[in-house]
Amino acid sequence: CIHYSASLLFLLQVGFFPSECVELINDKVPQSVTNSVPKPVSKKHGKLITFLRTFMKSRPTKQKLKQRGILKERVFGCDLGEHLLNSGHDVPQVLKSCTEFIEKHGIVDGIYRLSGIASNIQKLRHEFDSEQIPDLTKDIYIQDIHCVGSLCKLYFRELPNPLLTYQLYEKFSDAVSAATDEERLVKIHDVIQQLPPPHYR
């Protein structure tokens, strides 16, 4: 506003605008606006800014922090593509481990319908989030096979972009509402081909 009113005053002085068409606002600018004009940086603040710039430039890369064990990549609640890029896997380790275990030990009625014991699910989640591969053959998990199925469901539920993606939601919805089973199968197959590679795998 202040800059604008100064420019306007200059234009009035050199005769670009008739003065009766313009009202100057110099006296009407609130005190709070004039006080908010940036002031020169003091030496004390200048040193602080220099220190922060140096600190930000010298901080270690994400890769170095991971090598030192300081930074751990999240598994749950992390974007699927980002997680796979960081881990170097084609399929998340949590899904690979859980599905292999379920195929070997968990072919029981309601494996994905019934829930496991919450504390066992949280233990497994913590181990995968700590970049460890838990031993699923321990008695605690063999006796509560449903906790492994529940962990898979939890992984899918916490993906920021769902497995079938928000972008393709309408297409999947249209595909499953096709008239015949054959038409439904063809449409679903076509939509699956459109999934991003990490989701497709």
CORCORKA-V60951 format. One record per residue. RES is the residue in one small letter. PSI is psi in degrees with one decimal (NA if undefined). OMEGA is omega as a letter, one per 30 degrees, with the letter a starting at -180 (* if undefined). Layout:
RES	PSI	OMEGA
RES	PSI	OMEGA
This chain:
c	-43.2	a
i	-45.2	l
h	-42.3	a
y	-44.0	a
s	-33.8	l
a	-41.2	l
s	-39.8	a
l	-40.1	l
l	-41.2	l
f	-44.7	a
l	-38.0	l
l	-40.8	a
q	-36.5	a
v	-1.0	l
g	23.7	l
f	-32.3	a
f	141.5	l
p	134.2	a
s	-26.4	a
e	-14.0	a
c	-10.0	a
v	139.0	l
e	125.9	l
l	143.9	a
i	10.2	a
n	-47.1	a
d	-11.9	a
k	-2.2	a
v	125.4	a
p	151.6	a
q	-35.5	a
s	-33.2	l
v	-43.9	a
t	-29.8	l
n	-20.6	a
s	2.5	l
v	129.2	a
p	136.6	l
k	157.7	l
p	144.6	a
v	129.9	l
s	165.7	a
k	-39.4	a
k	-47.6	a
h	-34.2	l
g	-40.8	l
k	-39.8	l
l	-43.8	l
i	-42.1	l
t	-42.8	l
f	-45.3	a
l	-40.3	l
r	-46.1	l
t	-43.3	a
f	-45.2	a
m	-36.2	a
k	-30.9	a
s	-0.2	a
r	146.8	a
p	157.2	l
t	165.2	l
k	-39.8	a
q	-42.4	l
k	-39.5	l
l	-37.8	l
k	-41.7	a
q	-36.1	l
r	-7.1	l
g	10.9	a
i	-41.3	a
l	129.3	l
k	136.8	l
e	136.8	l
r	148.8	l
v	-51.0	a
f	138.3	l
g	11.6	l
c	144.6	l
d	134.9	a
l	-49.1	a
g	-43.2	a
e	-43.6	a
h	-44.6	a
l	-36.3	l
l	-44.5	a
n	-36.4	a
s	-22.3	a
g	11.7	l
h	160.8	l
d	-32.4	a
v	141.5	l
p	136.4	a
q	-35.9	a
v	-41.2	a
l	-39.7	a
k	-50.2	a
s	-45.6	a
c	-43.0	a
t	-38.0	l
e	-42.6	l
f	-44.6	a
i	-40.2	l
e	-30.2	a
k	-40.4	a
h	-15.2	a
g	22.2	l
i	76.3	l
v	163.1	a
d	127.7	l
g	28.2	a
i	-39.7	a
y	-5.3	a
r	-43.3	a
l	147.2	a
s	148.5	l
g	-180.0	l
i	129.1	a
a	-41.1	a
s	-35.6	l
n	-39.9	l
i	-44.3	a
q	-36.8	l
k	-48.3	a
l	-44.4	a
r	-45.9	a
h	-41.1	a
e	-43.1	l
f	-38.9	l
d	-23.8	l
s	13.5	l
e	32.2	l
q	155.5	l
i	106.3	a
p	153.9	l
d	100.9	a
l	-7.5	l
t	4.1	l
k	149.9	a
d	-37.7	a
i	-35.1	a
y	-33.9	l
i	-38.9	a
q	-17.8	l
d	64.3	a
i	-31.4	a
h	-21.5	l
c	-29.2	l
v	-43.1	l
g	-39.8	l
s	-35.4	l
l	-40.4	l
c	-46.9	a
k	-39.0	l
l	-41.7	l
y	-49.8	a
f	-38.0	a
r	-32.5	a
e	0.0	l
l	129.9	l
p	-39.8	l
n	117.4	a
p	164.0	a
l	-40.8	l
l	6.1	l
t	144.2	l
y	-35.4	a
q	-33.6	a
l	7.9	a
y	-48.6	a
e	-40.0	a
k	-40.6	l
f	-41.1	l
s	-44.0	l
d	-39.7	a
a	-44.3	a
v	-16.6	l
s	17.6	l
a	156.2	a
a	-48.1	a
t	161.4	l
d	-40.7	a
e	-45.0	l
e	-40.4	l
r	-45.4	a
l	-44.1	l
v	-45.3	a
k	-42.5	l
i	-42.1	l
h	-42.9	a
d	-41.1	a
v	-38.3	l
i	-35.2	l
q	-20.2	a
q	-5.3	a
l	147.7	l
p	148.7	a
p	-46.1	l
p	-38.8	a
h	-39.5	l
y	-45.2	l
r	NA	*
